[in-house]
Amino acid sequence: MAALVAAAAAPQYTGMKIARFLVVSTVLATLAACAAEDPAPSTAVMPPGALGTNGDVDVRSLDIAAYYFGQVIRKPADAATAIAALDYMGGELNTSPRWIDMDPLTRAQMLEARETVRSYVGISQAAPSQAVVDTMLALAQAYGTGDTAAVQRLLASPIFIVPPAEVQAHLSHIPLMPAVNNVTTRADTLFPDLGTPS
């Protein structure tokens, strides 16, 4: 009799173990999927009056990025301004609810453009966008006013992974980068439909 009871109980015990295993496996798989999701890209906040506007800074940033990256940039002040605009919008397009309806490809390519320009200039990919934007805006002002002491101090910023002289050389000549030009132009043309504040 005891043997029969044990035999009857065995399948139930095995079934409980399988059910518990499946629950644990599902929870672990869900946690792994959450961990695998890409974190939101670093996004800066533009200071008031940045880029020569007290109006829509997103629109102004797109205009500047599309204009300057559509040509060879030979003036360091212009290069710094363009980099600030691009770095800011690369994050903004991917984090702000305002731009949620922009196609994912354009948003992803704006981040790639940010990475491309950072690599060329010698900016760390790990640098927070706020640090990049702040440094580039300050550099644009220092170059514009001829403040060489401020320029040299800013070129030694920890956001850079190459020597100051190399950063300055790159800021003095940013070649036309077709992929960067294409995506900044496309994003700029899309903003009247997708980015107009309600």
DOMIGU-406242 format. One record per residue (C-alpha): residue number from 1; x, y, z. Coordinates in steps of 0.001 Angstrom, whole numbers, m for minus. Layout:
nr | x | y | z
NUM | X | Y | Z
...
REM end
This chain:
nr | x | y | z
1 | 0 | 0 | 0
2 | 2821 | 2389 | 904
3 | 4506 | 1602 | m2408
4 | 1339 | 2506 | m4324
5 | 1025 | 5847 | m2467
6 | 4648 | 6665 | m3198
7 | 4240 | 5783 | m6854
8 | 1144 | 7974 | m7149
9 | 2882 | 10912 | m5471
10 | 6024 | 10732 | m7609
11 | 4547 | 12189 | m10857
12 | 3018 | 15107 | m8914
13 | 6390 | 15918 | m7346
14 | 8095 | 15753 | m10730
15 | 5418 | 17963 | m12255
16 | 5854 | 20539 | m9502
17 | 9593 | 20601 | m10094
18 | 9084 | 21131 | m13831
19 | 6577 | 23938 | m13231
20 | 8935 | 25632 | m10766
21 | 11815 | 25283 | m13242
22 | 9735 | 26856 | m16020
23 | 8723 | 29799 | m13816
24 | 12315 | 30419 | m12734
25 | 13552 | 30126 | m16334
26 | 10960 | 32636 | m17538
27 | 11894 | 35139 | m14844
28 | 15600 | 34774 | m15624
29 | 14990 | 35172 | m19360
30 | 12966 | 38340 | m18730
31 | 15701 | 39796 | m16532
32 | 18327 | 38947 | m19150
33 | 16257 | 40656 | m21857
34 | 15930 | 43794 | m19725
35 | 19668 | 43836 | m19091
36 | 20349 | 43461 | m22806
37 | 18321 | 46570 | m23730
38 | 20442 | 49499 | m24795
39 | 20464 | 52342 | m22272
40 | 19146 | 55704 | m23401
41 | 21881 | 57693 | m25147
42 | 23541 | 60514 | m23262
43 | 21624 | 63737 | m23925
44 | 22663 | 67281 | m23146
45 | 20594 | 70317 | m22211
46 | 21342 | 73406 | m24265
47 | 21923 | 76499 | m22111
48 | 19634 | 79504 | m22676
49 | 20671 | 81585 | m25663
50 | 22940 | 78854 | m27032
51 | 23604 | 78755 | m30781
52 | 22465 | 82336 | m31145
53 | 18792 | 81712 | m30468
54 | 16327 | 82182 | m27630
55 | 13734 | 80299 | m29663
56 | 13527 | 76656 | m30688
57 | 16977 | 75259 | m29964
58 | 16184 | 71883 | m31573
59 | 15324 | 73490 | m34883
60 | 18353 | 75769 | m34662
61 | 20608 | 72776 | m33910
62 | 19291 | 70832 | m36891
63 | 19759 | 73851 | m39162
64 | 23347 | 74357 | m37975
65 | 24296 | 70680 | m38239
66 | 22801 | 70344 | m41726
67 | 24475 | 73539 | m42939
68 | 27989 | 73003 | m41633
69 | 28221 | 69258 | m42221
70 | 27137 | 69849 | m45798
71 | 30565 | 71338 | m46558
72 | 34216 | 71239 | m45559
73 | 34551 | 73118 | m42255
74 | 37744 | 75165 | m42084
75 | 37074 | 77487 | m39144
76 | 37471 | 75990 | m35645
77 | 34687 | 78184 | m34233
78 | 32259 | 76885 | m36870
79 | 33420 | 73318 | m36307
80 | 32895 | 73578 | m32547
81 | 29411 | 75040 | m33042
82 | 28455 | 72302 | m35497
83 | 29758 | 69561 | m33199
84 | 27786 | 70963 | m30254
85 | 24610 | 71014 | m32369
86 | 25116 | 67480 | m33679
87 | 26050 | 65982 | m30314
88 | 23004 | 67567 | m28712
89 | 20558 | 66462 | m31414
90 | 21973 | 62935 | m31580
91 | 20749 | 62456 | m28023
92 | 17659 | 64666 | m28237
93 | 16147 | 62841 | m31212
94 | 16474 | 59549 | m29338
95 | 15197 | 60617 | m25923
96 | 12701 | 63467 | m26300
97 | 8988 | 62583 | m26706
98 | 8809 | 65440 | m29205
99 | 10685 | 63357 | m31777
100 | 9053 | 59971 | m31135
101 | 7418 | 59944 | m34586
102 | 10667 | 60472 | m36476
103 | 11643 | 57272 | m38240
104 | 13954 | 55071 | m36140
105 | 16553 | 54817 | m38918
106 | 17134 | 58582 | m38997
107 | 17356 | 58725 | m35206
108 | 19841 | 55843 | m35113
109 | 21925 | 57369 | m37908
110 | 22105 | 60689 | m36045
111 | 23731 | 58822 | m33167
112 | 26117 | 57165 | m35627
113 | 26935 | 60588 | m37072
114 | 27712 | 61828 | m33569
115 | 30081 | 58885 | m33086
116 | 31738 | 59492 | m36459
117 | 32430 | 63148 | m35726
118 | 33630 | 62391 | m32203
119 | 36076 | 59823 | m33600
120 | 37436 | 62245 | m36175
121 | 37960 | 65109 | m33733
122 | 39316 | 62928 | m30933
123 | 36419 | 63076 | m28489
124 | 35855 | 60082 | m26230
125 | 32755 | 58057 | m27130
126 | 32169 | 57678 | m23388
127 | 32123 | 61431 | m22736
128 | 28725 | 62662 | m21511
129 | 26980 | 64707 | m24174
130 | 26620 | 67603 | m21722
131 | 30392 | 67791 | m21309
132 | 30870 | 67710 | m25087
133 | 28245 | 70378 | m25746
134 | 29524 | 72662 | m22976
135 | 33152 | 72316 | m24103
136 | 32317 | 72889 | m27768
137 | 30159 | 75947 | m27086
138 | 32933 | 77400 | m24927
139 | 35508 | 76624 | m27636
140 | 33364 | 78298 | m30292
141 | 33186 | 81432 | m28160
142 | 36913 | 81380 | m27343
143 | 37871 | 80942 | m30992
144 | 35417 | 83638 | m32001
145 | 36825 | 86178 | m29586
146 | 40451 | 85185 | m30135
147 | 40942 | 84115 | m26520
148 | 43921 | 81824 | m27081
149 | 44413 | 81100 | m23371
150 | 40833 | 79829 | m23086
151 | 41244 | 77824 | m26304
152 | 44330 | 76047 | m24972
153 | 42663 | 75352 | m21639
154 | 39569 | 73902 | m23321
155 | 41603 | 71792 | m25755
156 | 43062 | 70058 | m22699
157 | 39567 | 69030 | m21534
158 | 39210 | 65396 | m20404
159 | 36593 | 64791 | m23113
160 | 39463 | 64568 | m25623
161 | 41529 | 61412 | m26062
162 | 44179 | 62967 | m28313
163 | 46657 | 65818 | m27676
164 | 45398 | 69431 | m27896
165 | 47379 | 70132 | m31075
166 | 45664 | 67223 | m32816
167 | 42215 | 68368 | m31711
168 | 42963 | 71864 | m33000
169 | 44175 | 70511 | m36338
170 | 40981 | 68506 | m36762
171 | 38770 | 71437 | m35786
172 | 40567 | 73490 | m38429
173 | 39607 | 71024 | m41143
174 | 36586 | 68759 | m40952
175 | 36144 | 67145 | m44368
176 | 32789 | 66535 | m45975
177 | 31479 | 63315 | m44450
178 | 28735 | 61987 | m46748
179 | 26948 | 59878 | m44122
180 | 26903 | 62767 | m41626
181 | 25805 | 65196 | m44337
182 | 22997 | 62892 | m45505
183 | 21450 | 62253 | m42110
184 | 21709 | 65832 | m40815
185 | 20103 | 67090 | m44025
186 | 17337 | 64477 | m43810
187 | 16615 | 65209 | m40137
188 | 16535 | 68937 | m40870
189 | 14030 | 68459 | m43681
190 | 11775 | 66328 | m41505
191 | 11447 | 68770 | m38606
192 | 8592 | 70942 | m39967
193 | 6311 | 67878 | m39947
194 | 7591 | 66100 | m36864
195 | 9135 | 68703 | m34615
196 | 6776 | 71656 | m34555
197 | 5687 | 72286 | m30959
198 | 1934 | 72089 | m30417
REM end
